[in-house]
Amino acid sequence: MGIISIIRWIHILTTVFLLGGYLFLCAFWWPVIKRATDDARLQVRLVSLTFRRFFTAVVLALTVQILTGGLYLIPHAYRSFGAGDEMALAAFHALLIWKLAAVFLVIFLVPAQLFGMAFRITRMDAGIHAFDADLFARIMQRMNVVSYTIIALLTFTVIVSTAML
């Protein structure tokens, strides 16, 4: 197994972690918290504790994905397409542009979600911001929309990646 194969597997594992983590939060964790208790303060506490761990891991995984993404994909393209295969290389570049657009949106949305929304909830939990149940509900609605958007973008990048190889 060469270094490119190791880098590819690291990239795939971080993709699985990100996609699986977001799917778990959206499909299971947040709905369970809502149904388990009506106490908004307890919901803030549970969500805050979850965000502290989850977003630390997400930022680390996203960093690893960015570093490994180009390292395994670009050498594959230039090995696979020879000098007489300009049409295939052009198709590869077109797919690469779509993938990079989706990746850049994810790179924008994750920090926006972390620093714009999750920090408000963790500050609310720490007592830095006054507790507001309506604000918490609105933030959680936005978090869900952004999380499902991230899931869609990550799924799109997986589909495009499989078409590229």
Secondary structure, DSSP 8 states (H G I E B T S, - for coil): --HHHHHHHHHHHHHHHHHHHHHHIIIIIHHHHHHH---HHHHHHHHHHHHHHHHHHHHHHHHHHHHHHHHHHHHHHHHHS-TT-HHHHHHHHHHHHHHHHHHHHHHHHHHIIIIIIIHHHHHHHHTSS---HHHHHHHHHHHHHHHHHHHHHHHHHHHHHHHH-
